[in-house]
Amino acid sequence: MDSFSTGSSGTGPPQFSTDEFMDQMKVQLAQAYAQEFLETVREKCFEKCITKPGSSLSGSESSCVPRCVDRYIEATGIVGRALLTSRSNS
């Protein structure tokens, strides 16, 4: 039974604390963010690196994809740190 299920009788309000609810929401938000991030990276790096889609990647495509992913992750980290810094200075 997950934290959003009803009580043991199957009726009544869900049985979980505010902390459990917040933890569950944080997990779900992190999963949604990770999924969106991966979809964005896949889309952006495919557009940038895959010039002639086929059954296999060329050598340049094979090296472009990991570099693109690394740059995207690096850029996301820089933006995230900048946002955290700007919030703490407000």
N, C-alpha and C positions, 0 to 999 in steps of 0.2 A: 504494500500500500504506500503510495507516495504522499508527500506532505499536503497535497491538495485534495486528498480523498476525504470522504465523510467518516464520521465516527464508526465504531465497531458494529452498530446496529444498521448502518447504511442510511440512516436519516440524521437530520440535524446538521449543524454547521461543521465545517472542517475543524480538525483538532490540531492546531499548530500555534506556536508562539510568534510574536512579532519578529523576534530575532531569526527564527527559522524561516519565516516568510521573506525577510530581507535577504537572508543568505540564498534562498532559492531564487529570488529575483536577480541577485548579482550573478549567479551561475547562468541563468537564462540570458541575461544581457551580454555576458562575456561570450557565450556560445553564439549568439546572434551577431555580435561584433566580429568574431573570428570568421564566421561563415561569410559575412559581407566583405570582409577584408580579403579573404581568399578568392571570392568571385571577382572583386575589383582587380586584384593582381592578375588573375588568370586572363581577364578581359583585356586589360591594358598591355600586359606583356605579350599576349597573343597578337594584338594589333601591331605592336612595335616590332616583334621579332619574327613572326611567321609570315614571310613574304609570299610563299607559294605553298599553300596547304597541300599535303600529300600523305602518303602512307608512312613516311619517315621524315625526320628533321635533317636538314643539311648541317654541315659542321658549324657554320656561322650561326644558324638558328639554335643549335644545341648549346653554344656558348653564350648567346644573347639572353636566353630565358633565365638562367640562374643569375646573371648580372642584373637583369631587369628586376627580378624579385628582390635581390639584395638591396638595390637602390631604392626600391619602393618601401621596403621595411625600414631602411635607414631614414628616408624622408619622413615617414610616418612617426618614427621615434623623435626626430627633431621637432616636428610640429607639436607632438604631444608634450614634450618637455617645455617648449615655448608657451603652450597654453597653461601648463601647470605653474610656470614661473610668473606669467602675467596675472594669474588668479591670486597667487600668494602675495604679489606686490600691490594688489588692489585694496 
